[in-house]
Amino acid sequence: MAVIYLIGESYQWRGNDVSVFLWIAAGVGILIMAGGLLTAFSKLRCPYCGASLMAGGRMPSSLPHFCPDCGKTLDDCD
């Protein structure tokens, strides 16, 4: 999203009006981000108890080694 914004800004510096392009690009970026978060909240679950691995609404940078709910290790899951 930031790259598209910078591309649009460079076109504005040349005298073109691309504000609609920037709003559309930002909207598409936000929709993609929201879709990814919704998918993570619904699909990223413990295979043993079904609890969400997004404990407390945090977005993990990597999968945890243990389930935050049941405490079972997730390292040996396929």
C-alpha positions as CSV (number, residue, x, y, z in Angstrom):
1,M,0.0,0.0,0.0
2,A,2.9,2.4,0.8
3,V,4.5,1.7,-2.5
4,I,1.3,2.4,-4.4
5,Y,0.9,5.6,-2.4
6,L,4.5,6.7,-3.3
7,I,3.9,6.0,-7.0
8,G,0.8,8.1,-6.9
9,E,2.5,10.9,-5.1
10,S,5.3,10.9,-7.7
11,Y,2.6,11.3,-10.4
12,Q,1.1,14.2,-8.5
13,W,4.5,16.0,-8.5
14,R,4.4,15.9,-12.3
15,G,1.1,17.8,-12.2
16,N,-1.3,14.9,-12.7
17,D,-4.3,14.5,-10.4
18,V,-4.4,10.9,-9.1
19,S,-6.2,11.3,-5.8
20,V,-8.9,8.9,-6.9
21,F,-6.2,6.4,-7.8
22,L,-4.7,6.8,-4.3
23,W,-8.0,6.3,-2.5
24,I,-8.9,3.2,-4.6
25,A,-5.4,1.7,-4.0
26,A,-5.7,2.5,-0.3
27,G,-9.1,0.9,-0.1
28,V,-7.9,-2.2,-1.9
29,G,-5.0,-2.5,0.5
30,I,-7.2,-2.1,3.5
31,L,-9.6,-4.8,2.2
32,I,-6.7,-7.2,1.6
33,M,-5.3,-6.5,5.1
34,A,-8.8,-7.0,6.7
35,G,-9.3,-10.2,4.8
36,G,-6.0,-11.6,6.0
37,L,-6.8,-10.7,9.6
38,L,-10.3,-12.3,9.4
39,T,-8.8,-15.4,7.8
40,A,-6.1,-15.6,10.6
41,F,-8.7,-15.2,13.3
42,S,-11.0,-17.9,11.9
43,K,-8.4,-20.5,10.6
44,L,-5.3,-20.1,12.9
45,R,-6.5,-22.5,15.6
46,C,-5.0,-25.2,17.9
47,P,-5.4,-28.7,16.3
48,Y,-6.1,-30.2,19.8
49,C,-8.6,-27.9,21.5
50,G,-9.6,-25.5,18.7
51,A,-8.7,-22.4,20.6
52,S,-7.5,-19.4,18.6
53,L,-3.7,-19.0,18.3
54,M,-4.3,-15.2,18.1
55,A,-4.4,-14.9,21.9
56,G,-5.7,-11.6,23.1
57,G,-6.2,-10.3,19.5
58,R,-2.4,-10.2,18.9
59,M,-1.1,-10.8,15.4
60,P,1.8,-13.3,15.9
61,S,4.9,-12.8,13.9
62,S,5.4,-16.6,14.0
63,L,3.3,-19.5,15.2
64,P,3.6,-20.1,19.0
65,H,5.3,-23.3,20.2
66,F,2.4,-24.0,22.7
67,C,-1.3,-23.4,22.6
68,P,-2.2,-20.5,24.8
69,D,-5.4,-22.3,26.0
70,C,-4.6,-26.0,26.5
71,G,-0.7,-25.7,26.7
72,K,0.0,-28.6,24.3
73,T,3.0,-28.3,22.1
74,L,2.4,-27.3,18.5
75,D,5.9,-28.2,17.2
76,D,5.2,-31.8,16.4
77,C,1.9,-31.1,14.5
78,D,1.8,-31.7,10.8
